[in-house]
Amino acid sequence: MLQRFFLSVLFSCSFFFSFSQAKSENIVVVTMDGLRWQEIFGGADSLLTYDTTAKYSYKYVQKHFWSSTALERRKKLMPFFWSEIADKGVLLGNRNYGNYFNNANPYWFSYPGYNEIFTGYPDTAVNSNDKIPNKNENVFEYLSKFPEFKGKAVVFGSWDVFASIFNEKRSGLLVNDGFRDLTGALTEKQKVFNELQHEAPDLFHGGERLDVATFHIAFEYMKTHKPRLIFFGLGDTDEFAHAGMYDYYLDAAQKSDAWIRQIWEYIQSTPGYKDRTTLIITTDHGRGLAAGSNWRHHGSKIAEAGEMWMAAIGPSVKAEGESKQKAQAYQGQIAATIAAILGKEFKPAHPVLPALSLSGK
Ligand SMILES: [Zn+2]
């Protein structure tokens, strides 16, 4: 059954499948948890912008994010995506063109999603958000066994389950998630960020800090340590969507876009990173449609929650812009893609979905 599934995926993705990839030396992955493809490609949703019964500030949404066309709305929401990435990178997942990007796992929530992204294996045994150490090897862990990546692969995230998803103990990766302080020799900035994360409002009442803390802790680490593989796991979008706050959800997406711009501008102005680094941006799952408040939710009971998107920019990526090709790709292809871009083949003990050919070769 599983075998057949992989074969069918492999064949359906044969268009993308390729052994040749233009090479990068570093990879940066950013995820925005549960951010819908509908907003990426269409900006603010008209139903949610003009829902006058809404408990969130629809007037704020109208003022900051509304415009009469989808092309204008998406540019308002994600200006970096719809300038730099659209010009020089690729955006997959606009279903209006038949360009599909999906979860291959059947669960459509976070741990199975991040497992799929980083292990390349939509393992049906990974079916809970509990802090269970992941038995599947992830691509950062795999690559960090090569001397050139040893000690150079790091994970930062707002959600305190990333340590389990990346199996911190076994993988030996530096993982800074939840409200954990960064340790070791710290700059003055890093000391302040450690303090601020505890002093900022604990909006989500769990083990999840605000993305503003995660971004700055990770970005300062990037500047001081120059890792070759770094993950920024952002989560505000999902939390605000669950809370039904469309205004804050869009705000979080826009702030993430601005952080991604900062990361990219840093990459392209820093020797060692410049023109040698590919940036991959995606999400762990989709969400439902606006009608019936389904946009707030995800999981296998929400029909559209397995619909996603991904974007990439860098020397290994052809400047296709928004892909309008009829195609089907999966989140689980990202792990092998990361390795292929670095000139490696990802060969863990479990099956892996094939790499995407982002270079167009
Ligand atoms: Zn969620």
Boltz pocket constraint, residues with backbone or C-beta under 6 A from the ligand:
constraints:
  - pocket:
      binder: B
      contacts: [[A, 34], [A, 110], [A, 238], [A, 239], [A, 242], [A, 298]]
      max_distance: 6.0
